[in-house]
Amino acid sequence: MAVFSLRNAYLASAMVFAAMAPAGAAHAADFSVLYHFCSKANCSDGRWPEAGLISDEAGNLYGTTSAGGATCRLYGCGTVFKLAPDGTETVLHAFTASDDGSGPYGSLIMDGVGDVYGTTATGGSDGCGGIDYGCGTVFRINAAGKEKVLYAFSGGSDGAYPEAGVVADKKGNLYGTTSDGGGGTQCIVQFGGCGTVFRVNPKGKETVLYAFSGGSDGANPLAGLVIDKAGNLFGTTAYGGNISACNQGASPGCGTVFEITADGTEKTLYAFNGGNDGWSPVAGLTEDKEGNLYGTTEAGGSTTACNGVGCGIVFKIAPDGTETVLYDFTGGNDGAHPAAGLLRDKRGNLYGTTLAGGSGSQGTAFKLSTKGKLSVLNTFTGEGAQPAGNLLAGPDKLLYGTTQFGSDGTVFQVNK
């Protein structure tokens, strides 16, 4: 992909972190793997899921894998899958890198009739690298497994490489981000631009609501959006903002939290400074009833551990733009480099994952109480490794998620 992040650096192998402040690992009985990917010949069932899951009323889980599926390129072009409560996995669509897209990295949403919507980071057109490469798509897959590309990006001012999923409003409009494209010139990208926020209407017309410049407004949004009742959109950029610091990624700057109002006005709610306040937010946000936003940064914090870049934080941004660090990861048993967003329960507890750290050095699933106490729900070892997606709360008081590795990735459940 055109945009580098610390998250991408962990796709091939996990870093080993020295054990520091212990947080206590979960008992084995609290964790189980529901499905191992690449269980079928040629990984036709998918491999390397990077996003979280959604569920339907029957308890089926739905998600994406970034590779596997059809015999396509070196490792396959990815899938949309369904996992039944009895553990039966069904591939709803295997991408081919042609017009249908390739490489779904984001999560899905589902409408009232069971159709699912998402994005592929590549495929869909002949731009961004030549024939059968493409700049990414927005797609729909109906309950029968038929895929329709709603929009294929060209790589110009309309954006390129949507790495996150989409959100929808009541009218059926879809909103998302592209990590590249848009026409900015300040970012170190392949096809020009610092990323966009876009809307695709039910007829497939795309509108760029905002194109990032790479300056104080931010650059390279890698995560999806949240939408409030008034139609305002909130998200993060991995870079940009304070461009005098954090020059270790694709573009200058430490990243931002932003708002785009219903009329298309962009406002930087917070620009990270690269110190104790964190830097490089690559995950999306969670909003409470008071308008506070919760999220994670992949790096930064008070520690100099994790190769000197910091191990990441959990933060809260108040409506007035004030940031509060809720937790500062040490890189020890508590985990390091959270690359996923947070799940918030009715009591205000937050649940998430880290990409690395933990006693097994392969990441953790954690709970953060309203008092700032972190409990490790699971330390990943060989049974799943490096969870990068959000956790899903089930009706059975269990949490569901995916790991990228542990061979070729898993779907897991853990007791909260």
C-alpha positions as CSV (number, residue, x, y, z in Angstrom):
1,M,0.0,0.0,0.0
2,A,1.0,3.6,-0.5
3,V,0.8,4.6,3.2
4,F,3.3,3.2,5.8
5,S,2.3,2.7,9.4
6,L,3.6,0.9,12.4
7,R,0.7,-1.5,12.0
8,N,1.9,-2.5,8.5
9,A,5.4,-3.2,10.0
10,Y,3.9,-5.9,12.2
11,L,2.2,-7.8,9.4
12,A,5.3,-10.0,8.8
13,S,6.4,-10.6,12.4
14,A,5.9,-9.6,15.9
15,M,8.4,-7.6,18.0
16,V,9.5,-9.1,21.2
17,F,9.0,-6.8,24.2
18,A,10.6,-7.2,27.6
19,A,8.1,-7.9,30.3
20,M,7.5,-4.8,32.4
21,A,4.5,-3.9,34.6
22,P,2.4,-7.1,34.8
23,A,-1.3,-6.8,34.3
24,G,-2.4,-10.4,34.6
25,A,-3.3,-12.8,31.8
26,A,-6.7,-14.4,31.4
27,H,-7.3,-18.1,32.1
28,A,-7.3,-20.4,29.1
29,A,-11.0,-21.3,29.7
30,D,-12.0,-17.7,29.0
31,F,-10.6,-17.8,25.5
32,S,-11.3,-20.0,22.5
33,V,-10.7,-20.0,18.8
34,L,-13.9,-20.5,16.7
35,Y,-12.2,-20.8,13.3
36,H,-8.7,-21.1,11.9
37,F,-8.4,-19.6,8.4
38,C,-6.5,-21.4,5.6
39,S,-8.2,-24.6,6.7
40,K,-9.1,-25.4,3.1
41,A,-7.0,-26.1,0.1
42,N,-5.2,-23.1,-1.3
43,C,-6.7,-21.0,1.6
44,S,-9.9,-20.8,-0.4
45,D,-11.7,-19.9,2.9
46,G,-9.5,-16.8,3.3
47,R,-6.4,-15.8,5.3
48,W,-5.1,-12.8,7.3
49,P,-8.3,-11.0,8.6
50,E,-7.4,-7.5,9.7
51,A,-10.8,-6.1,10.6
52,G,-13.4,-6.7,13.3
53,L,-16.7,-8.5,12.9
54,I,-20.4,-7.8,12.7
55,S,-23.3,-10.1,13.6
56,D,-26.9,-10.7,12.6
57,E,-29.9,-11.6,14.8
58,A,-29.2,-15.3,14.3
59,G,-25.7,-15.1,15.8
60,N,-23.8,-15.5,12.5
61,L,-20.6,-13.5,12.3
62,Y,-19.5,-11.7,9.2
63,G,-16.1,-10.3,8.3
64,T,-13.3,-9.9,5.7
65,T,-10.0,-11.5,5.1
66,S,-7.3,-9.4,3.3
67,A,-6.0,-12.4,1.4
68,G,-6.9,-15.9,0.4
69,G,-10.1,-16.9,-1.4
70,A,-9.7,-17.2,-5.2
71,T,-6.4,-18.2,-6.8
72,C,-5.3,-14.7,-7.4
73,R,-1.9,-13.0,-7.3
74,L,0.5,-14.5,-4.8
75,Y,-1.7,-15.0,-1.7
76,G,-5.2,-14.5,-2.9
77,C,-7.2,-11.3,-3.1
78,G,-9.4,-11.6,0.0
79,T,-12.9,-12.7,1.0
80,V,-16.1,-11.7,2.7
81,F,-17.1,-14.6,5.0
82,K,-19.9,-15.8,7.3
83,L,-19.2,-17.9,10.3
84,A,-22.3,-19.7,11.7
85,P,-22.7,-20.4,15.4
86,D,-21.8,-24.1,14.9
87,G,-18.4,-23.0,13.4
88,T,-19.3,-23.5,9.7
89,E,-17.5,-20.9,7.6
90,T,-19.0,-19.8,4.2
91,V,-17.2,-17.5,1.8
92,L,-19.8,-15.1,0.5
93,H,-17.5,-13.6,-2.1
94,A,-13.9,-14.2,-3.1
95,F,-12.3,-11.2,-4.7
96,T,-10.4,-11.6,-8.0
97,A,-8.4,-8.3,-8.3
98,S,-10.5,-7.5,-11.4
99,D,-13.5,-5.2,-11.5
100,D,-14.8,-6.7,-8.2
101,G,-11.9,-5.4,-6.1
102,S,-9.1,-6.8,-4.1
103,G,-7.8,-6.7,-0.5
104,P,-10.6,-5.8,1.8
105,Y,-8.9,-4.5,5.0
106,G,-12.0,-2.9,6.6
107,S,-15.0,-4.2,8.5
108,L,-18.5,-4.5,7.2
109,I,-21.9,-3.0,7.9
110,M,-25.3,-4.7,7.3
111,D,-28.6,-3.2,6.2
112,G,-32.1,-4.3,7.2
113,V,-32.4,-7.0,4.5
114,G,-29.1,-8.7,5.2
115,D,-27.0,-7.0,2.5
116,V,-23.4,-6.2,3.6
117,Y,-21.3,-3.2,2.5
118,G,-17.6,-2.6,2.6
119,T,-14.5,-1.5,0.7
120,T,-11.5,-3.1,-1.0
121,A,-8.2,-1.2,-0.8
122,T,-7.3,-2.1,-4.4
123,G,-8.9,-3.5,-7.6
124,G,-12.0,-2.1,-9.4
125,S,-10.2,-0.2,-12.2
126,D,-7.1,-0.1,-14.2
127,G,-5.6,2.9,-12.3
128,C,-3.1,3.0,-9.5
129,G,-0.6,0.6,-10.9
130,G,-2.0,-0.7,-14.1
131,I,-4.4,-3.4,-15.3
132,D,-6.0,-5.5,-12.5
133,Y,-4.5,-3.4,-9.8
134,G,-6.9,-0.6,-9.2
135,C,-7.5,2.1,-6.6
136,G,-10.1,0.4,-4.6
137,T,-13.9,0.0,-4.4
138,V,-17.0,0.4,-2.4
139,F,-19.1,-2.8,-2.7
140,R,-22.4,-4.5,-1.7
141,I,-22.9,-8.2,-1.3
142,N,-26.5,-9.4,-1.0
143,A,-27.8,-12.2,1.1
144,A,-27.4,-14.6,-1.9
145,G,-23.7,-13.7,-2.2
146,K,-23.9,-11.6,-5.3
147,E,-21.4,-8.7,-5.3
148,K,-22.0,-5.3,-6.9
149,V,-19.4,-2.6,-7.0
150,L,-21.1,0.6,-6.0
151,Y,-18.1,2.8,-6.8
152,A,-14.5,2.2,-8.2
153,F,-11.9,4.9,-7.3
154,S,-9.8,6.4,-10.0
155,G,-6.9,7.5,-7.9
156,G,-7.2,11.2,-8.7
157,S,-9.2,13.8,-6.8
158,D,-11.8,11.2,-5.9
159,G,-9.3,9.3,-3.7
160,A,-7.5,6.0,-3.7
161,Y,-7.0,3.1,-1.4
162,P,-9.9,2.9,1.1
163,E,-8.5,0.8,3.9
164,A,-11.4,1.1,6.3
165,G,-15.1,0.2,6.1
166,V,-18.0,2.6,5.6
167,V,-20.8,3.9,7.8
168,A,-24.4,4.7,6.6
169,D,-27.0,7.4,7.3
170,K,-30.7,6.9,7.3
171,K,-31.0,7.7,3.6
172,G,-28.6,4.9,2.6
173,N,-25.6,7.2,1.8
174,L,-22.3,5.5,2.6
175,Y,-19.4,7.5,4.1
176,G,-15.7,6.5,4.3
177,T,-12.1,7.5,3.9
178,T,-9.3,6.9,1.4
179,S,-5.7,6.9,2.6
180,D,-4.4,8.3,-0.6
181,G,-5.6,10.5,-3.5
182,G,-7.5,13.7,-3.2
183,G,-5.0,16.0,-4.9
184,G,-2.8,17.2,-2.0
185,T,0.9,17.5,-2.6
186,Q,2.5,17.5,0.8
187,C,2.2,13.8,1.6
188,I,4.7,11.0,0.6
189,V,2.3,8.9,-1.4
190,Q,2.2,7.0,-4.7
191,F,-0.5,8.7,-6.6
192,G,-0.8,12.2,-5.2
193,G,-2.9,13.3,-2.3
194,C,-3.2,13.0,1.5
195,G,-6.5,11.1,1.5
196,T,-10.2,12.0,1.5
197,V,-13.5,11.7,3.3
198,F,-16.1,10.6,0.8
199,R,-19.8,9.9,0.4
200,V,-21.3,7.4,-2.1
201,N,-25.1,7.7,-2.5
202,P,-27.5,4.8,-3.2
203,K,-27.1,5.4,-7.0
204,G,-23.3,5.1,-6.9
205,K,-22.4,8.7,-7.2
206,E,-19.3,9.7,-5.2
207,T,-18.8,13.1,-3.6
208,V,-15.5,14.1,-1.9
209,L,-16.6,15.8,1.3
210,Y,-13.0,16.8,2.2
211,A,-9.5,16.3,0.8
212,F,-6.7,16.5,3.3
213,S,-3.8,18.8,2.6
214,G,-1.2,17.2,4.8
215,G,-0.9,20.3,7.0
216,S,-2.6,21.2,10.2
217,D,-5.8,19.5,8.9
218,G,-4.1,16.0,8.9
219,A,-3.0,13.4,6.4
220,N,-3.7,9.8,5.5
221,P,-6.8,8.6,7.2
222,L,-6.5,4.9,7.7
223,A,-9.6,4.3,9.8
224,G,-13.3,4.6,9.3
225,L,-15.8,7.2,10.6
226,V,-18.4,7.6,13.2
227,I,-21.6,9.6,12.4
228,D,-23.8,11.4,14.9
229,K,-27.5,12.1,14.8
230,A,-26.9,15.5,13.2
231,G,-24.9,13.9,10.3
232,N,-21.5,15.1,11.6
233,L,-18.6,12.8,10.9
234,F,-15.6,12.1,13.2
235,G,-12.4,10.3,12.4
236,T,-8.6,10.2,12.7
237,T,-5.7,10.8,10.4
238,A,-2.5,8.8,11.0
239,Y,-0.3,11.8,10.1
240,G,-0.4,15.5,9.6
241,G,-1.5,18.0,12.2
242,N,1.7,19.0,14.1
243,I,4.0,18.6,11.1
244,S,7.1,19.7,13.0
245,A,7.2,16.4,14.8
246,C,6.8,12.7,14.2
247,N,8.5,12.5,10.9
248,Q,8.8,8.7,10.9
249,G,5.9,7.7,8.7
250,A,4.5,8.3,5.3
251,S,4.0,12.0,5.9
252,P,5.0,14.6,8.4
253,G,3.0,15.0,11.5
254,C,1.7,13.1,14.5
255,G,-1.9,12.6,13.4
256,T,-5.2,14.3,14.3
257,V,-8.8,13.8,15.4
258,F,-11.1,15.6,13.1
259,E,-14.8,16.5,12.6
260,I,-16.5,17.1,9.3
261,T,-19.8,18.9,9.7
262,A,-22.9,18.0,7.7
263,D,-22.1,21.0,5.4
264,G,-18.6,19.7,4.7
265,T,-16.6,22.0,7.0
266,E,-13.5,20.3,8.4
267,K,-12.3,21.0,11.9
268,T,-9.2,19.6,13.6
269,L,-10.4,18.7,17.1
270,Y,-7.0,17.6,18.3
271,A,-3.5,17.4,16.9
272,F,-1.2,15.0,18.6
273,N,2.3,16.2,19.6
274,G,4.2,12.9,19.6
275,G,4.9,12.9,23.3
276,N,2.9,11.7,26.3
277,D,-0.3,12.5,24.4
278,G,0.5,9.8,21.8
279,W,0.9,9.8,18.0
280,S,-0.3,8.0,14.9
281,P,-3.9,7.1,15.5
282,V,-4.6,4.5,12.9
283,A,-8.0,3.3,14.4
284,G,-11.4,4.8,14.4
285,L,-13.3,6.5,17.3
286,T,-16.1,5.7,19.7
287,E,-18.5,8.4,20.8
288,D,-20.6,8.6,24.1
289,K,-23.8,10.5,24.7
290,E,-22.0,13.6,25.9
291,G,-20.0,13.8,22.7
292,N,-16.7,12.6,24.1
293,L,-14.6,10.7,21.6
294,Y,-12.5,7.6,22.6
295,G,-9.6,6.1,20.6
296,T,-6.1,4.8,20.5
297,T,-2.8,5.8,19.2
298,E,-0.3,3.2,17.9
299,A,2.7,5.0,19.3
300,G,3.7,7.6,21.8
301,G,3.0,7.8,25.5
302,S,5.3,8.4,28.4
303,T,7.5,5.4,27.9
304,T,10.6,5.3,25.7
305,A,10.1,1.5,25.2
306,C,9.0,-0.1,22.0
307,N,12.1,0.9,20.0
308,G,11.9,4.5,21.3
309,V,8.6,5.4,19.6
310,G,6.4,4.7,22.6
311,C,3.9,1.9,23.0
312,G,0.7,3.8,22.4
313,I,-2.2,5.1,24.5
314,V,-6.0,5.1,25.0
315,F,-7.3,8.6,24.9
316,K,-10.5,10.7,25.3
317,I,-11.2,13.9,23.4
318,A,-13.8,16.2,25.0
319,P,-16.2,18.3,22.8
320,D,-14.0,21.3,23.6
321,G,-10.9,19.5,22.2
322,T,-9.3,18.7,25.5
323,E,-7.4,15.4,25.4
324,T,-7.1,13.0,28.4
325,V,-4.8,10.0,28.4
326,L,-6.8,7.2,29.9
327,Y,-4.1,4.6,29.7
328,D,-0.4,4.5,28.7
329,F,0.8,1.2,27.5
330,T,4.2,0.0,28.7
331,G,5.1,-2.6,26.1
332,G,5.1,-5.3,28.7
333,N,2.4,-7.7,29.8
334,D,-0.3,-5.1,29.2
335,G,0.4,-4.9,25.5
336,A,1.8,-2.5,22.9
337,H,0.7,-0.7,19.8
338,P,-3.1,-0.7,19.8
339,A,-4.1,-0.6,16.1
340,A,-7.9,-1.1,16.7
341,G,-10.6,1.1,17.9
342,L,-12.5,0.6,21.2
343,L,-15.8,-1.0,22.2
344,R,-17.6,0.9,25.0
345,D,-20.2,-0.7,27.2
346,K,-23.2,0.9,29.0
347,R,-21.1,1.4,32.2
348,G,-18.3,3.2,30.3
349,N,-15.8,0.4,30.3
350,L,-13.6,0.2,27.2
351,Y,-12.5,-2.9,25.4
352,G,-9.8,-3.2,22.8
353,T,-6.8,-5.1,21.5
354,T,-3.1,-4.4,21.1
355,L,-1.1,-5.6,18.1
356,A,2.0,-6.6,20.1
357,G,3.3,-6.9,23.6
358,G,1.7,-9.2,26.2
359,S,3.4,-12.0,27.9
360,G,3.4,-13.9,24.6
361,S,4.6,-10.9,22.6
362,Q,1.8,-11.4,20.1
363,G,-0.7,-8.9,21.4
364,T,-3.5,-8.7,24.0
365,A,-7.3,-8.2,24.4
366,F,-7.9,-5.8,27.3
367,K,-10.6,-4.1,29.4
368,L,-10.1,-0.6,30.7
369,S,-12.4,0.4,33.6
370,T,-13.8,3.9,34.1
371,K,-11.2,4.3,36.8
372,G,-8.4,3.7,34.4
373,K,-7.5,0.2,35.5
374,L,-6.5,-2.1,32.7
375,S,-7.2,-5.8,32.8
376,V,-5.7,-8.2,30.3
377,L,-8.5,-10.5,29.1
378,N,-6.3,-12.6,26.9
379,T,-2.6,-12.8,25.9
380,F,-2.2,-14.1,22.4
381,T,0.4,-16.7,21.8
382,G,0.2,-19.5,19.2
383,E,-3.7,-19.7,19.3
384,G,-4.1,-16.5,17.3
385,A,-1.6,-13.6,17.1
386,Q,-1.6,-9.9,16.4
387,P,-5.3,-8.8,16.6
388,A,-5.8,-5.6,14.6
389,G,-9.6,-5.3,14.5
390,N,-12.2,-4.0,16.8
391,L,-13.9,-6.3,19.3
392,L,-17.6,-7.1,18.9
393,A,-19.9,-7.6,21.9
394,G,-22.2,-10.6,21.7
395,P,-25.5,-11.1,23.4
396,D,-23.9,-13.9,25.5
397,K,-21.5,-11.5,27.3
398,L,-18.7,-12.7,25.1
399,L,-16.4,-10.6,22.9
400,Y,-15.6,-11.7,19.4
401,G,-12.7,-10.7,17.3
402,T,-10.1,-11.7,14.7
403,T,-6.3,-12.2,14.7
404,Q,-4.2,-11.7,11.6
405,F,-1.9,-14.5,12.4
406,G,-1.7,-17.7,14.5
407,S,-0.9,-19.4,11.2
408,D,-3.2,-17.6,8.8
409,G,-5.6,-15.9,11.2
410,T,-8.4,-16.8,13.4
411,V,-11.9,-15.8,14.7
412,F,-11.9,-16.0,18.5
413,Q,-14.1,-15.4,21.5
414,V,-13.1,-14.1,24.9
415,N,-15.0,-13.7,28.1
416,K,-15.2,-10.1,29.3
